Every structure is written in C-alpha cells, then in structure tokens.
Amino acid sequence: MHSLPRRARTAIGVLALVLVAVVAWQLWKQSKQGDFASDPDPCALVSTQTVRRLVPVEPEPEEKRAMAYCTWAPAKVAGGGPPTVQVQVTRLWLDEAHTSFLRTKAEPEGKAGPMTTDLTDFGDEAFIRYRYIAGSNGAAEVVFRRSNVVVSVRYSPADGDSEKAGAGAVAAAAEAADRLGREK
C-alpha cells in the first residue's frame, strides 16, 4: 500500500480541521440563537374567537410589521376607551432575549402598589403587570419569554375592570404561548 504524499496528508488534515471548526461554530451559533430562527407572526398567536370575546365589536387587526406587533380595537365605542388587545413579538439572540425580558420586568410599576407578579406555564419565564394610565382604561400585560422570543400581550377592557383585564390578558397569552410552542 502506498502512503499519501506529505502535501496531500497536510491538505486533508487542514480540511478536516476547517470542517470541525465550521461544525463547532454552527453548533455554538445555534445554541446562542435559540429555538426560533424567524419572527413569529403576532397576528397569528391569538385566535379570532379569543379576540372577539375580548373585543366584541368586530375588531380588525392592525399589523405593524416593522414593530412586530398586532393590535385589535374597534374604531369607536360609546363611553370609556375602546377595548384593545395587543400582541408584540421580539426575536433576539438567546441571552439578549433574557436580558430584554428582565429589563421589561424592571420597568417602573406605577403608583398602585405591587403590580407585577411572576407566572408559570408560559415559557421560560413570565410575569403579569397591571398598568393604570391617566386618561385611559387600566390594562393588564403578560410578558413571557420562550427561548429567544419575548412576547407581550396587553388587554384593556372598555370598562377598565382590572380583574377582567388580568383574566383576558392571561387567556390571550396562554393561547399565544401554546401556538408559539407549536411553531418551534
């Protein structure tokens, strides 16, 4: 049996090292990237039935692709502000998603006591918070992170009822988390 010339053995060795380096880099990149390689559609994360239950006046989704959010609200409602559902999706690198989630959670809570509560069963981490904005209805917001995606679901009922806001935001966020889990 003839042995390969030294130059050929060197070329094969270099090629093998390059191949191992490329595979290792791809595995590292994938571990940093997270489960989602593309942006989930915010308008597809909550069903029409859920939106119609929360916003009963035939809402049409207003989609903002540049901002990756979708809002459902009727044009006009008598008394109070219009009921509104909004879903916002942000896809980042895995460590950036965790940092973004923590930064969002640390935002000022407002004037009305402890308003942020941790939640389970939505993804890797989640919380709900209630916001009372002067001149508008109170709203509940569920923010959760699943791998490298941070999702914010806000619900503001027309009557400003905080219990209704919380229940609606949790229901819409649970559906969004379930649908997001199927997209991986």
Backbone as a chain_set.jsonl record, in Angstrom:
{"seq": "MHSLPRRARTAIGVLALVLVAVVAWQLWKQSKQGDFASDPDPCALVSTQTVRRLVPVEPEPEEKRAMAYCTWAPAKVAGGGPPTVQVQVTRLWLDEAHTSFLRTKAEPEGKAGPMTTDLTDFGDEAFIRYRYIAGSNGAAEVVFRRSNVVVSVRYSPADGDSEKAGAGAVAAAAEAADRLGREK", "coords": {"N": [[0.84, -1.169, 0.0], [0.524, 2.171, -0.817], [1.64, 5.126, 0.667], [0.147, 8.311, 1.23], [1.323, 11.325, -0.256], [3.19, 13.728, 1.593], [2.255, 16.372, 1.345], [-0.41, 15.996, 0.508], [-1.456, 14.649, 2.743], [-1.219, 16.709, 4.615], [-2.95, 18.614, 3.491], [-5.392, 17.233, 3.685], [-5.572, 17.022, 6.471], [-5.746, 19.765, 7.193], [-8.142, 20.412, 5.89], [-9.884, 18.744, 7.325], [-9.683, 19.932, 9.888], [-10.747, 22.484, 9.324], [-13.358, 21.756, 8.635], [-14.265, 20.654, 11.084], [-14.091, 22.97, 12.644], [-16.007, 24.625, 11.377], [-18.386, 23.156, 11.81], [-18.428, 23.179, 14.63], [-18.657, 25.945, 15.085], [-21.182, 26.43, 13.911], [-22.826, 24.903, 15.638], [-22.355, 26.258, 18.056], [-23.35, 28.792, 17.332], [-26.045, 28.137, 16.876], [-26.787, 27.367, 19.461], [-26.672, 29.812, 20.755], [-28.47, 31.248, 19.294], [-31.089, 30.302, 19.744], [-34.419, 28.793, 19.856], [-36.011, 29.817, 17.8], [-35.752, 30.723, 14.52], [-36.89, 32.492, 12.825], [-39.144, 35.321, 12.718], [-42.002, 35.027, 14.69], [-45.446, 35.366, 13.71], [-47.236, 37.959, 15.008], [-49.987, 38.431, 14.753], [-51.052, 35.954, 14.367], [-50.901, 34.573, 16.706], [-52.967, 34.707, 18.533], [-56.253, 33.563, 18.575], [-59.058, 34.277, 16.393], [-61.492, 33.863, 17.656], [-60.882, 34.231, 20.391], [-60.032, 36.913, 20.377], [-62.423, 38.159, 19.54], [-64.03, 37.591, 21.715], [-62.844, 39.137, 23.685], [-62.746, 41.687, 22.563], [-65.502, 42.733, 21.61], [-66.615, 44.162, 19.439], [-66.477, 43.66, 16.408], [-63.465, 43.613, 15.7], [-60.716, 44.601, 13.678], [-57.55, 43.398, 12.814], [-54.715, 45.427, 13.299], [-51.789, 45.542, 11.85], [-48.368, 45.895, 12.454], [-45.619, 45.531, 10.887], [-42.928, 46.434, 10.982], [-42.59, 46.928, 13.646], [-43.311, 44.534, 14.73], [-45.854, 43.896, 15.92], [-49.347, 43.413, 16.704], [-52.509, 44.819, 16.791], [-55.804, 44.78, 18.029], [-58.717, 46.549, 17.926], [-61.831, 48.207, 18.204], [-63.197, 50.733, 16.008], [-64.747, 52.858, 17.2], [-66.187, 53.303, 20.423], [-68.918, 53.638, 22.587], [-68.743, 55.543, 25.542], [-66.126, 55.317, 27.948], [-62.817, 54.037, 27.076], [-61.864, 52.319, 24.036], [-62.08, 48.709, 23.97], [-59.104, 46.83, 23.881], [-56.761, 44.626, 22.404], [-53.419, 43.683, 22.287], [-50.618, 42.235, 20.762], [-47.237, 41.736, 20.956], [-44.178, 40.825, 19.516], [-40.828, 39.94, 19.963], [-37.871, 38.914, 18.583], [-34.738, 37.74, 19.45], [-31.185, 37.175, 20.079], [-30.5, 34.424, 22.224], [-29.387, 35.063, 24.853], [-29.759, 37.832, 24.785], [-32.532, 37.981, 24.662], [-33.269, 37.065, 27.202], [-32.121, 39.114, 28.771], [-33.569, 41.323, 27.789], [-36.155, 40.615, 28.609], [-35.839, 40.714, 31.433], [-35.216, 43.433, 31.726], [-37.599, 44.618, 30.836], [-39.314, 43.682, 32.81], [-38.308, 45.046, 34.983], [-39.108, 47.645, 34.607], [-40.627, 50.715, 35.727], [-43.344, 50.277, 37.986], [-45.635, 51.751, 38.581], [-48.158, 53.656, 40.411], [-49.928, 52.259, 42.048], [-49.385, 50.268, 44.254], [-47.97, 46.857, 44.696], [-47.579, 45.593, 41.577], [-46.65, 43.75, 39.762], [-46.458, 40.365, 39.044], [-45.001, 37.18, 39.165], [-45.405, 34.528, 36.779], [-46.199, 31.135, 35.851], [-45.927, 28.402, 33.482], [-45.932, 29.56, 30.918], [-43.677, 29.68, 29.428], [-40.165, 30.057, 29.41], [-39.828, 32.063, 31.305], [-42.049, 34.346, 32.935], [-44.378, 37.059, 33.566], [-47.059, 39.008, 35.004], [-48.455, 42.216, 34.782], [-50.117, 45.135, 35.929], [-51.334, 48.081, 34.534], [-52.102, 51.448, 34.986], [-53.135, 54.015, 33.257], [-53.224, 57.449, 33.005], [-56.17, 59.05, 31.896], [-57.051, 56.96, 30.343], [-58.171, 53.544, 29.972], [-57.496, 51.014, 32.466], [-55.019, 48.477, 32.114], [-53.946, 45.113, 31.57], [-50.928, 43.32, 31.351], [-49.247, 40.613, 30.055], [-46.113, 39.288, 29.993], [-43.911, 37.152, 28.444], [-41.165, 34.874, 28.027], [-39.947, 32.694, 25.661], [-37.453, 30.698, 24.936], [-35.616, 32.353, 22.576], [-37.454, 34.342, 22.075], [-39.458, 37.063, 23.01], [-42.606, 37.775, 24.214], [-45.268, 40.026, 24.441], [-48.404, 40.5, 25.75], [-51.129, 42.52, 25.808], [-54.083, 43.608, 27.389], [-56.898, 45.613, 27.464], [-59.884, 46.22, 28.826], [-63.077, 47.71, 27.943], [-64.46, 48.72, 30.159], [-62.509, 49.096, 32.052], [-62.066, 47.327, 34.15], [-60.002, 45.745, 36.379], [-59.746, 43.031, 37.135], [-61.027, 41.732, 35.004], [-59.346, 42.611, 32.977], [-56.939, 41.354, 33.693], [-57.678, 38.592, 33.564], [-58.374, 38.406, 30.843], [-55.923, 39.098, 29.566], [-54.269, 37.036, 30.489], [-55.593, 34.788, 29.388], [-55.371, 35.293, 26.602], [-52.562, 35.375, 26.397], [-51.89, 32.779, 27.216], [-52.905, 31.308, 25.099], [-51.31, 32.374, 23.047], [-48.78, 31.5, 23.918], [-49.135, 28.735, 23.721], [-49.564, 28.415, 20.932], [-47.153, 29.454, 19.999], [-45.425, 27.571, 21.024], [-45.954, 25.462, 19.325], [-44.834, 26.337, 16.982], [-42.084, 26.032, 17.005]], "CA": [[0.0, 0.0, 0.0], [1.3, 3.399, -0.926], [1.191, 6.184, 1.563], [-0.109, 9.579, 0.566], [2.416, 12.293, -0.115], [3.078, 14.588, 2.77], [1.432, 17.529, 0.994], [-1.809, 15.54, 0.492], [-1.849, 14.411, 4.138], [-1.366, 18.023, 5.235], [-4.18, 19.218, 2.961], [-6.519, 16.502, 4.284], [-5.616, 17.429, 7.872], [-6.25, 21.142, 7.25], [-9.547, 20.338, 5.513], [-10.614, 18.16, 8.461], [-9.737, 20.955, 10.933], [-11.7, 23.51, 8.896], [-14.688, 21.164, 8.745], [-14.595, 20.582, 12.511], [-14.301, 24.346, 13.112], [-17.285, 25.1, 10.85], [-19.447, 22.453, 12.535], [-18.44, 23.698, 16.005], [-19.188, 27.303, 15.028], [-22.628, 26.332, 13.66], [-23.452, 24.43, 16.873], [-22.293, 27.37, 19.011], [-24.275, 29.817, 16.859], [-27.4, 27.647, 17.107], [-27.064, 27.4, 20.902], [-26.862, 31.213, 21.109], [-29.591, 31.785, 18.537], [-32.349, 29.915, 20.358], [-35.3, 27.886, 19.116], [-36.731, 30.473, 16.713], [-34.869, 31.298, 13.509], [-37.63, 33.543, 12.124], [-40.077, 36.045, 13.572], [-43.388, 34.553, 14.724], [-46.445, 36.352, 13.303], [-48.006, 38.326, 16.196], [-51.428, 38.362, 14.48], [-51.472, 34.554, 14.323], [-50.717, 33.932, 18.009], [-54.236, 34.711, 19.271], [-57.316, 33.199, 17.64], [-60.149, 35.222, 16.139], [-62.516, 33.649, 18.69], [-60.435, 34.874, 21.626], [-60.067, 38.365, 20.165], [-63.832, 38.596, 19.512], [-64.554, 37.509, 23.082], [-62.268, 40.245, 24.45], [-63.071, 42.934, 21.864], [-66.713, 42.243, 20.956], [-67.113, 44.988, 18.345], [-65.8, 43.31, 15.156], [-62.157, 44.245, 15.548], [-59.837, 44.235, 12.575], [-56.173, 43.547, 13.297], [-53.823, 46.422, 12.723], [-50.493, 44.894, 11.941], [-47.202, 46.745, 12.228], [-44.51, 44.608, 10.641], [-41.649, 46.988, 11.409], [-42.541, 46.843, 15.094], [-43.695, 43.161, 15.07], [-46.988, 43.794, 16.827], [-50.667, 43.398, 16.114], [-53.488, 45.39, 17.713], [-57.207, 44.666, 17.684], [-59.555, 47.503, 18.651], [-62.879, 48.761, 17.342], [-62.985, 52.141, 15.645], [-65.325, 53.735, 18.224], [-67.028, 52.66, 21.426], [-69.576, 54.628, 23.445], [-68.312, 55.51, 26.942], [-64.825, 54.692, 28.205], [-61.962, 53.835, 25.912], [-62.191, 51.077, 23.342], [-61.344, 47.526, 24.421], [-57.961, 46.636, 22.995], [-55.817, 43.517, 22.596], [-52.203, 43.896, 21.513], [-49.584, 41.204, 20.891], [-45.956, 42.187, 20.418], [-43.194, 39.744, 19.499], [-39.459, 40.369, 19.722], [-36.941, 37.778, 18.473], [-33.365, 38.176, 19.7], [-30.317, 36.075, 20.475], [-30.995, 33.84, 23.462], [-29.012, 35.858, 26.038], [-30.387, 39.146, 24.66], [-33.955, 37.825, 24.993], [-33.348, 37.002, 28.666], [-31.834, 40.463, 29.268], [-34.708, 42.17, 27.428], [-37.249, 40.234, 29.496], [-35.555, 41.264, 32.768], [-35.303, 44.896, 31.635], [-39.031, 44.939, 30.773], [-39.884, 43.398, 34.129], [-37.808, 46.04, 35.938], [-39.668, 48.967, 34.33], [-41.438, 51.217, 36.845], [-44.637, 49.61, 38.083], [-46.761, 52.662, 38.707], [-48.453, 54.188, 41.73], [-50.92, 51.493, 42.815], [-48.921, 49.085, 44.982], [-47.247, 45.823, 43.948], [-48.389, 45.352, 40.395], [-46.026, 42.74, 38.911], [-46.48, 39.041, 39.654], [-44.44, 36.123, 38.321], [-46.322, 33.492, 36.317], [-45.591, 29.906, 35.345], [-46.633, 27.734, 32.382], [-45.981, 30.341, 29.686], [-42.404, 29.564, 28.722], [-39.009, 30.009, 30.303], [-40.112, 32.998, 32.394], [-43.238, 35.151, 32.617], [-44.988, 37.841, 34.636], [-48.196, 39.855, 34.655], [-48.446, 43.514, 35.46], [-51.28, 45.977, 35.672], [-50.959, 49.474, 34.297], [-53.196, 52.413, 35.037], [-52.625, 55.156, 32.52], [-54.14, 58.595, 33.136], [-56.951, 59.372, 30.716], [-57.446, 55.779, 29.578], [-58.524, 52.379, 30.785], [-56.433, 50.195, 33.014], [-54.677, 47.36, 31.238], [-53.078, 44.063, 32.105], [-49.92, 42.911, 30.375], [-48.492, 39.4, 30.345], [-44.883, 39.226, 29.212], [-43.239, 35.876, 28.652], [-40.041, 34.546, 27.142], [-39.757, 31.29, 25.286], [-36.178, 30.641, 24.243], [-35.106, 33.647, 22.133], [-38.571, 35.21, 21.719], [-40.178, 37.707, 24.105], [-43.949, 38.12, 23.774], [-46.036, 40.864, 25.354], [-49.824, 40.505, 25.423], [-51.822, 43.53, 26.61], [-55.533, 43.669, 27.221], [-57.561, 46.709, 28.155], [-61.328, 46.161, 28.576], [-63.732, 49.024, 27.84], [-64.891, 49.217, 31.467], [-61.347, 49.305, 32.901], [-62.074, 46.362, 35.249], [-58.671, 45.132, 36.449], [-59.874, 41.57, 37.128], [-61.33, 41.354, 33.622], [-58.122, 42.859, 32.204], [-55.99, 40.281, 34.007], [-58.163, 37.323, 33.019], [-58.267, 38.464, 29.387], [-54.512, 39.073, 29.174], [-53.761, 35.685, 30.752], [-56.181, 33.876, 28.403], [-54.745, 35.544, 25.295], [-51.146, 34.999, 26.487], [-51.813, 31.314, 27.254], [-53.099, 30.865, 23.721], [-50.106, 32.757, 22.302], [-47.701, 30.599, 24.335], [-49.419, 27.425, 23.139], [-49.314, 28.488, 19.483], [-45.732, 29.664, 19.822], [-44.808, 26.278, 21.298], [-46.122, 24.603, 18.141], [-44.053, 26.892, 15.863], [-40.66, 25.72, 17.102]], "C": [[0.887, 1.235, 0.0], [0.769, 4.428, 0.056], [1.018, 7.478, 0.76], [1.095, 10.49, 0.732], [2.134, 13.227, 1.061], [2.161, 15.78, 2.513], [-0.059, 17.152, 1.007], [-2.298, 15.285, 1.915], [-2.07, 15.732, 4.867], [-2.661, 18.69, 4.779], [-5.407, 18.547, 3.563], [-6.674, 16.897, 5.75], [-6.184, 18.834, 8.042], [-7.737, 21.165, 6.922], [-10.395, 19.777, 6.657], [-10.741, 19.179, 9.596], [-10.74, 22.051, 10.585], [-13.122, 22.994, 9.035], [-15.139, 21.081, 10.206], [-14.879, 21.983, 13.051], [-15.645, 24.894, 12.631], [-18.452, 24.449, 11.585], [-19.551, 22.982, 13.965], [-19.023, 25.109, 16.042], [-20.691, 27.289, 14.807], [-23.371, 25.868, 14.921], [-23.459, 25.527, 17.932], [-23.308, 28.435, 18.637], [-25.721, 29.396, 17.137], [-27.749, 27.693, 18.597], [-27.291, 28.828, 21.382], [-28.115, 31.79, 20.459], [-30.916, 31.48, 19.217], [-33.196, 29.069, 19.425], [-35.924, 28.499, 17.874], [-35.76, 31.164, 15.766], [-35.568, 32.386, 12.702], [-38.641, 34.16, 13.086], [-41.464, 35.402, 13.534], [-44.342, 35.697, 14.358], [-47.306, 36.714, 14.513], [-49.517, 38.223, 15.985], [-51.945, 36.923, 14.459], [-51.389, 33.869, 15.685], [-51.985, 33.886, 18.859], [-55.356, 34.481, 18.255], [-58.361, 34.309, 17.502], [-61.22, 35.093, 17.211], [-62.132, 34.347, 19.993], [-60.494, 36.39, 21.493], [-61.512, 38.863, 20.198], [-64.478, 38.522, 20.89], [-64.081, 38.711, 23.903], [-62.622, 41.614, 23.874], [-64.309, 42.643, 21.017], [-67.213, 43.041, 19.757], [-66.266, 44.754, 17.093], [-64.453, 43.993, 14.942], [-61.437, 43.734, 14.3], [-58.408, 44.383, 13.078], [-55.444, 44.65, 12.554], [-52.423, 45.881, 12.934], [-49.393, 45.887, 11.624], [-45.995, 45.829, 12.092], [-43.179, 45.149, 11.159], [-41.481, 46.861, 12.92], [-42.894, 45.445, 15.598], [-44.784, 43.118, 16.145], [-48.286, 43.849, 16.051], [-51.642, 43.895, 17.177], [-54.885, 45.19, 17.158], [-57.987, 45.644, 18.56], [-60.63, 47.996, 17.694], [-62.595, 50.235, 17.066], [-63.499, 53.071, 16.733], [-66.194, 52.918, 19.165], [-67.626, 53.761, 22.29], [-69.104, 54.463, 24.882], [-66.97, 54.831, 27.094], [-63.979, 54.622, 26.942], [-62.316, 52.519, 25.239], [-61.448, 49.897, 23.955], [-60.25, 47.223, 23.4], [-57.175, 45.396, 23.404], [-54.613, 43.827, 21.721], [-51.217, 42.782, 21.814], [-48.332, 41.738, 20.216], [-44.95, 41.053, 20.558], [-41.82, 40.322, 19.178], [-38.569, 39.136, 19.705], [-35.521, 38.313, 18.556], [-32.471, 36.945, 19.817], [-30.788, 35.621, 21.859], [-30.658, 34.687, 24.692], [-29.609, 37.265, 25.986], [-31.875, 39.084, 25.017], [-34.138, 37.792, 26.512], [-33.126, 38.394, 29.275], [-32.999, 41.404, 28.979], [-35.901, 41.887, 28.337], [-37.043, 40.862, 30.882], [-35.661, 42.785, 32.786], [-36.777, 45.333, 31.6], [-39.68, 44.748, 32.132], [-39.484, 44.464, 35.144], [-38.343, 47.442, 35.684], [-40.517, 49.414, 35.509], [-42.853, 50.643, 36.809], [-45.817, 50.569, 38.151], [-47.034, 53.023, 40.154], [-49.274, 53.265, 42.611], [-50.369, 50.187, 43.389], [-48.183, 48.073, 44.13], [-48.093, 45.359, 42.772], [-47.809, 44.287, 39.472], [-45.977, 41.426, 39.674], [-45.909, 38.021, 38.683], [-45.516, 35.097, 37.98], [-45.527, 32.263, 35.903], [-46.412, 29.412, 34.154], [-46.754, 28.557, 31.111], [-44.722, 30.176, 28.852], [-41.292, 29.477, 29.742], [-39.155, 30.942, 31.499], [-41.263, 33.896, 31.963], [-43.673, 35.954, 33.833], [-46.212, 38.553, 34.082], [-48.045, 41.15, 35.419], [-49.687, 44.281, 35.037], [-50.797, 47.406, 35.524], [-52.21, 50.325, 34.319], [-52.667, 53.694, 34.438], [-53.651, 56.276, 32.599], [-54.854, 58.858, 31.818], [-57.352, 58.174, 29.88], [-57.786, 54.649, 30.537], [-57.284, 51.739, 31.384], [-56.2, 49.025, 32.074], [-53.845, 46.348, 32.005], [-52.154, 43.637, 30.979], [-49.238, 41.656, 30.879], [-47.289, 39.407, 29.413], [-44.251, 37.875, 29.518], [-42.131, 35.699, 27.634], [-40.046, 33.049, 26.908], [-38.521, 31.275, 24.398], [-35.739, 32.057, 23.867], [-36.206, 34.615, 21.688], [-39.225, 35.745, 22.987], [-41.52, 38.17, 23.543], [-44.619, 38.949, 24.863], [-47.475, 40.869, 24.864], [-50.502, 41.479, 26.372], [-53.308, 43.461, 26.321], [-56.082, 44.784, 28.084], [-59.051, 46.618, 27.85], [-61.933, 47.563, 28.583], [-64.094, 49.59, 29.209], [-63.734, 49.427, 32.444], [-61.242, 48.362, 34.084], [-60.741, 45.606, 35.276], [-58.728, 43.604, 36.477], [-60.142, 41.052, 35.723], [-60.084, 41.527, 32.746], [-57.118, 41.736, 32.432], [-56.401, 38.954, 33.412], [-58.038, 37.294, 31.498], [-56.839, 38.381, 28.901], [-53.925, 37.681, 29.373], [-54.302, 34.693, 29.718], [-55.527, 34.048, 27.035], [-53.275, 35.12, 25.297], [-50.979, 33.476, 26.525], [-51.983, 30.746, 25.851], [-51.87, 31.187, 22.873], [-48.943, 31.823, 22.641], [-47.891, 29.214, 23.729], [-49.112, 27.414, 21.643], [-47.835, 28.678, 19.188], [-44.974, 28.351, 20.047], [-44.909, 25.315, 20.121], [-45.307, 25.078, 16.957], [-42.602, 26.472, 15.866], [-40.229, 24.73, 16.045]], "O": [[1.873, 1.315, 0.733], [-0.442, 4.562, 0.233], [1.675, 7.688, -0.26], [1.798, 10.432, 1.741], [0.988, 13.462, 1.446], [1.373, 16.153, 3.382], [-0.882, 17.936, 1.48], [-3.419, 15.657, 2.263], [-3.011, 15.857, 5.651], [-3.384, 19.266, 5.591], [-6.369, 19.229, 3.917], [-7.795, 17.088, 6.221], [-7.005, 19.072, 8.928], [-8.511, 21.851, 7.59], [-11.489, 20.274, 6.927], [-11.805, 19.281, 10.206], [-11.497, 22.498, 11.446], [-14.001, 23.718, 9.504], [-16.284, 21.409, 10.519], [-15.811, 22.164, 13.835], [-16.348, 25.555, 13.395], [-19.411, 25.132, 11.945], [-20.656, 23.209, 14.457], [-19.803, 25.431, 16.938], [-21.412, 28.055, 15.447], [-24.44, 26.394, 15.232], [-24.457, 25.707, 18.63], [-24.041, 28.932, 19.492], [-26.529, 30.21, 17.583], [-28.879, 28.021, 18.959], [-28.041, 29.034, 22.336], [-28.743, 32.702, 20.997], [-31.791, 32.345, 19.256], [-32.754, 28.677, 18.345], [-36.331, 27.766, 16.972], [-35.035, 32.076, 16.161], [-34.912, 33.128, 11.971], [-38.95, 33.591, 14.133], [-42.042, 35.249, 12.458], [-44.071, 36.858, 14.664], [-48.043, 35.86, 15.006], [-50.253, 37.956, 16.934], [-53.154, 36.701, 14.527], [-51.765, 32.703, 15.81], [-52.065, 33.105, 19.806], [-55.398, 35.126, 17.207], [-58.517, 35.156, 18.381], [-61.797, 36.094, 17.634], [-62.973, 34.985, 20.626], [-60.959, 37.075, 22.405], [-61.795, 39.886, 20.822], [-65.376, 39.305, 21.198], [-64.832, 39.24, 24.722], [-62.779, 42.584, 24.615], [-64.185, 42.338, 19.831], [-68.171, 42.615, 19.111], [-65.418, 45.584, 16.762], [-64.33, 44.864, 14.081], [-61.555, 42.565, 13.934], [-58.081, 45.389, 13.706], [-55.55, 44.78, 11.335], [-51.942, 45.779, 14.062], [-49.474, 46.63, 10.646], [-45.419, 45.404, 13.093], [-42.384, 44.394, 11.718], [-40.365, 46.706, 13.416], [-42.783, 45.193, 16.798], [-44.662, 42.407, 17.142], [-48.324, 44.274, 14.896], [-51.605, 43.447, 18.323], [-55.129, 45.401, 15.97], [-57.923, 45.575, 19.787], [-60.369, 48.181, 16.505], [-61.852, 50.89, 17.796], [-62.783, 53.978, 17.156], [-66.852, 51.963, 18.753], [-66.933, 54.701, 22.681], [-69.071, 53.342, 25.389], [-66.71, 53.842, 26.41], [-64.384, 55.092, 25.879], [-63.006, 51.689, 25.832], [-60.315, 50.049, 24.411], [-60.462, 47.352, 22.194], [-56.953, 45.145, 24.589], [-54.761, 44.19, 20.554], [-51.002, 42.425, 22.972], [-48.362, 42.142, 19.054], [-44.881, 40.4, 21.599], [-41.67, 41.099, 18.236], [-38.509, 38.395, 20.686], [-35.148, 39.227, 17.822], [-32.937, 35.815, 19.675], [-31.419, 36.395, 22.577], [-31.544, 34.998, 25.488], [-29.931, 37.835, 27.029], [-32.415, 40.022, 25.603], [-35.055, 38.417, 27.044], [-33.853, 38.803, 30.18], [-33.376, 42.201, 29.839], [-36.579, 42.813, 28.783], [-37.961, 41.468, 31.436], [-36.145, 43.361, 33.761], [-37.155, 46.302, 32.258], [-40.501, 45.561, 32.555], [-40.244, 44.754, 36.067], [-38.063, 48.35, 36.467], [-41.072, 48.577, 36.221], [-43.474, 50.539, 35.751], [-46.926, 50.179, 37.788], [-46.223, 52.726, 41.031], [-49.317, 53.469, 43.825], [-50.849, 49.11, 43.037], [-47.807, 48.36, 42.993], [-49.179, 44.807, 42.947], [-48.442, 43.953, 38.471], [-45.51, 41.377, 40.812], [-46.285, 37.996, 37.512], [-46.415, 34.829, 38.777], [-44.328, 32.346, 35.637], [-47.477, 29.957, 33.863], [-47.623, 28.266, 30.289], [-44.723, 30.511, 27.667], [-41.459, 28.891, 30.812], [-38.66, 30.642, 32.586], [-41.435, 34.175, 30.776], [-43.385, 35.591, 34.974], [-46.385, 38.687, 32.871], [-47.57, 41.174, 36.555], [-50.223, 44.097, 33.944], [-49.958, 47.877, 36.292], [-53.239, 49.967, 33.746], [-51.844, 54.38, 35.044], [-54.824, 56.067, 32.29], [-54.23, 58.888, 30.758], [-57.938, 58.342, 28.811], [-57.696, 54.795, 31.756], [-56.173, 51.901, 30.879], [-57.095, 48.635, 31.325], [-53.139, 46.683, 32.956], [-52.543, 43.599, 29.811], [-48.712, 41.629, 31.991], [-47.433, 39.519, 28.196], [-44.075, 37.498, 30.677], [-42.147, 36.277, 26.548], [-40.138, 32.252, 27.842], [-38.536, 31.768, 23.269], [-35.512, 32.881, 24.753], [-35.925, 35.597, 21.001], [-39.512, 34.992, 23.918], [-41.572, 38.866, 22.529], [-44.548, 38.621, 26.048], [-47.743, 41.2, 23.709], [-50.463, 41.298, 27.589], [-53.737, 43.283, 25.181], [-55.775, 44.888, 29.271], [-59.458, 46.907, 26.725], [-61.365, 48.489, 29.161], [-64.045, 50.804, 29.408], [-63.959, 49.894, 33.561], [-60.397, 48.576, 34.954], [-60.394, 44.914, 34.319], [-57.857, 42.945, 35.908], [-59.558, 40.054, 35.299], [-59.803, 40.696, 31.883], [-56.519, 41.227, 31.484], [-55.578, 38.257, 32.82], [-57.643, 36.279, 30.926], [-56.554, 37.677, 27.932], [-53.171, 37.197, 28.529], [-53.555, 33.848, 29.224], [-55.171, 33.065, 26.385], [-52.79, 34.567, 24.31], [-50.039, 32.941, 25.937], [-51.282, 29.81, 25.464], [-51.438, 30.361, 22.068], [-48.204, 31.403, 21.75], [-46.93, 28.591, 23.278], [-48.463, 26.491, 21.151], [-47.321, 28.115, 18.221], [-44.003, 28.059, 19.349], [-44.049, 24.453, 19.943], [-45.097, 24.317, 16.013], [-41.942, 26.546, 14.829], [-39.057, 24.36, 15.988]]}, "num_chains": 1, "name": "protein.A"}
